[in-house]
Amino acid sequence: MRPRFQADADLNEIIVLATVRQEPAVDFQTATSGGLRGLPDPQVLARAASLGRVLVTHDFKTMPRHLADFVAAAPSPGVLLVPQYLPIATAVEQILLIWAASEASEWTNRLVALPL
């Protein structure tokens, strides 16, 4: 099964829209549609996990620590860290590569910074 993605509230929503525009088959949920706006990081991770979605975020500062705490208690579908400086086209290309060339299970409990 291909990875499904969940945008964190801090992720530039243009990345989500451009990814889905480039490949409509990608399952990439916005923070708003996922009900993540205003939630603290541990709850964001729990919601993404309950939905079986890899979280995509710009949060390099706190998300790695929260993910480590989370996976100590429960499995996570994984987290992709997208640097703010990464061009949107590159972020979209990298997310599409992950979607096309991997299985969702390959991202379990992983924290990966883009670009690959």
C-alpha positions as CSV (number, residue, x, y, z in Angstrom):
1,M,0.0,0.0,0.0
2,R,1.3,3.4,-0.9
3,P,1.9,6.1,1.8
4,R,-0.9,8.4,2.7
5,F,0.0,11.9,3.9
6,Q,-1.2,14.3,6.5
7,A,-0.2,18.0,6.5
8,D,0.7,19.5,9.8
9,A,-0.9,22.9,10.5
10,D,2.5,24.6,9.9
11,L,3.0,23.1,6.4
12,N,2.7,25.4,3.5
13,E,-0.6,24.3,2.0
14,I,0.6,25.1,-1.5
15,I,2.8,21.9,-1.1
16,V,-0.4,19.8,-0.6
17,L,-2.3,21.5,-3.4
18,A,0.7,21.2,-5.9
19,T,1.3,17.6,-5.0
20,V,-2.3,16.6,-5.6
21,R,-2.5,18.7,-8.7
22,Q,0.6,16.9,-10.1
23,E,-0.7,13.5,-9.1
24,P,-4.4,13.4,-8.3
25,A,-4.1,9.8,-7.0
26,V,-2.0,10.9,-4.0
27,D,-3.9,10.8,-0.7
28,F,-2.7,14.0,1.0
29,Q,-5.0,15.5,3.6
30,T,-4.7,19.2,4.7
31,A,-4.4,20.1,8.3
32,T,-7.9,21.6,8.2
33,S,-9.6,18.5,6.7
34,G,-7.6,16.4,9.2
35,G,-8.8,18.5,12.2
36,L,-5.3,19.3,13.3
37,R,-5.5,23.1,13.6
38,G,-4.7,24.2,17.1
39,L,-3.7,20.8,18.4
40,P,-0.4,20.3,20.3
41,D,2.2,18.1,18.6
42,P,1.5,14.9,20.6
43,Q,-2.2,15.1,19.6
44,V,-1.2,15.8,16.0
45,L,1.0,12.7,15.9
46,A,-1.8,10.6,17.5
47,R,-4.4,11.8,15.0
48,A,-2.0,11.1,12.0
49,A,-1.3,7.6,13.5
50,S,-5.0,6.9,14.0
51,L,-5.6,7.7,10.3
52,G,-2.5,5.8,9.2
53,R,-1.0,8.9,7.6
54,V,2.7,10.0,7.3
55,L,2.8,13.5,8.9
56,V,4.4,16.2,6.7
57,T,5.7,19.2,8.6
58,H,8.0,22.2,8.7
59,D,8.5,21.7,12.4
60,F,12.2,20.8,12.9
61,K,12.3,22.3,16.3
62,T,9.8,20.3,18.4
63,M,8.4,17.5,16.2
64,P,11.5,15.2,16.4
65,R,11.3,15.1,20.2
66,H,7.6,14.6,20.3
67,L,7.9,11.8,17.7
68,A,10.5,10.1,19.9
69,D,8.2,10.2,22.9
70,F,5.2,9.1,20.8
71,V,7.0,6.0,19.3
72,A,8.1,4.9,22.8
73,A,4.4,4.2,23.5
74,A,2.8,3.5,20.1
75,P,3.8,3.1,16.4
76,S,3.7,6.1,14.1
77,P,3.2,6.0,10.3
78,G,6.3,8.3,10.2
79,V,7.1,12.0,9.8
80,L,8.6,13.9,6.8
81,L,10.4,17.1,7.7
82,V,10.3,19.7,4.9
83,P,12.7,22.6,5.4
84,Q,11.1,26.1,4.9
85,Y,13.9,27.0,2.5
86,L,13.2,24.0,0.2
87,P,11.6,25.1,-3.0
88,I,8.0,24.0,-3.3
89,A,8.7,22.2,-6.6
90,T,11.4,20.2,-4.9
91,A,9.2,19.3,-1.9
92,V,6.5,18.2,-4.3
93,E,8.9,16.1,-6.3
94,Q,10.3,14.4,-3.2
95,I,6.8,13.6,-1.8
96,L,5.8,12.2,-5.1
97,L,8.9,10.1,-5.3
98,I,8.2,8.7,-1.8
99,W,4.6,8.0,-2.8
100,A,5.5,6.3,-6.0
101,A,8.6,4.3,-5.0
102,S,7.8,3.1,-1.5
103,E,5.3,1.3,0.7
104,A,3.6,2.9,3.7
105,S,5.2,0.3,6.0
106,E,8.7,1.5,5.0
107,W,8.0,4.8,6.9
108,T,6.8,3.4,10.2
109,N,8.5,5.1,13.1
110,R,10.8,7.0,10.8
111,L,11.7,10.7,10.9
112,V,13.1,11.8,7.5
113,A,14.2,15.3,6.4
114,L,13.8,16.3,2.8
115,P,15.5,16.3,0.4
116,L,16.3,12.6,0.4
